[in-house]
Amino acid sequence: MQMSRSSAIHVVSPESSRTLSRPLRQPAHGSASVLAEISAGLLAKAAHSSPKFLYDSLGSKLFEAICELPEYYPTRTEAAIFARHGADMAAAIGTGSAMIDLGAGNCAKAASLFPLLQPAQYVPVDISRDFLTEAVGRLQQRFPHIEMTALGLDFSNGFDLPASVRAARRLFFYPGSSIGNFSPEQATAFLRGLRANAGVDGGLLIGVDLIKDSTTLDAAYDDALGVTGAFNLNLLRHLNHLIGADFDVSQWQHRAFFNEQASRIEMYLEARSGLTVRWDGGERYFARGERIHTEDSYKYTQASFTGLLEQAGFATTRVWTDDAGWFAVIHAKAIRD
């Protein structure tokens, strides 16, 4: 995600008599549809923003740092599952697929499986186009024999693959538990979209975070170093860039916790004091303690998630987990109509 520059002007807030330093508003750089989507979320009764806007260039780099934190178990746990069971996965999936990597980021997870899966084509997909282009450029040098087709797009609301993506033996690769950012209903609809693009011989290899104790979950999304907080707060800088807003990051704080009843981590940005935010075509007053909902991360049991796959038109073939049962990697095949 790109960010607005940090120049500031002093204005007197109507909410208080004290003088505040506010970022200088820049022109909106997002498309009309992006501006409409973000504006609608900020003006909703319970303000919210899609988690996809967490991932500009800086956000992507911060997420890489999160994956190195001791509290953030999903990345290392999933990596251990791939290392331990990669050969079994290759035997179940076969070689020569068109590997479509959703939310590819730096492409490292897919690349670790290349020696085993030996894809004929690699298709990384990510909303952060510049970050993806750099990553694929480096990867192509390491694996010149693999055809690579990078797609910089937002796949959260569904997408159609271009003709440049091979139609036969498509394997959607969706690691890292990002499916948890969707509600179960949204996840089912999203998976149905993948099924529609998979063809008669396609499949899915997906990472799923499993339910565990709330202490472990809370720490994973609110680490001691504050890297996850920085990642969340960077969203405001990205919104400044996209919609010409004047969010002041110093006036907000990161909040994250596990909602046991809903079986999800909830992430918010909370106003430290009463303030007004303005952007192209809109403004909103936030009271002290009022929040912007920035991300959910749903946690599943094996049974509940394989049920979603079946509703979406996939048949589960194999499930691999770590010894503690914290995380699962699932391979599913498209059910023939």
Sequence and secondary structure as in RCSB ss.txt:
>XXXX:A:sequence
MQMSRSSAIHVVSPESSRTLSRPLRQPAHGSASVLAEISAGLLAKAAHSSPKFLYDSLGSKLFEAICELPEYYPT
RTEAAIFARHGADMAAAIGTGSAMIDLGAGNCAKAASLFPLLQPAQYVPVDISRDFLTEAVGRLQQRFPHIEMTA
LGLDFSNGFDLPASVRAARRLFFYPGSSIGNFSPEQATAFLRGLRANAGVDGGLLIGVDLIKDSTTLDAAYDDAL
GVTGAFNLNLLRHLNHLIGADFDVSQWQHRAFFNEQASRIEMYLEARSGLTVRWDGGERYFARGERIHTEDSYKY
TQASFTGLLEQAGFATTRVWTDDAGWFAVIHAKAIRD
>XXXX:A:secstr
       EEEEE TT SSEEEEE      S HHHHHHHHHHHHSSS B  GGGG SHHHHHHHHHHTTSTT HHH
HHHHHHHHHHHHHHHHHH SS EEEEET TTSHHHHHHHHHH  SEEEEEES HHHHHHHHHHHHHH TTSEE  
EES  TT     TTS SSSEEEEE TTGGGGS HHHHHHHHHHHHHHH TT EEEEEEEB   HHHHHHHTS TT
 HHHHHHHHHHHHHHHHH     GGGEEEEEEEETTTTEEEEEEEESS EEEEETTEEEEE TT EEEEEEEE B
 HHHHHHHHHHHTEEEEEEEE TTS EEEEEEEE   
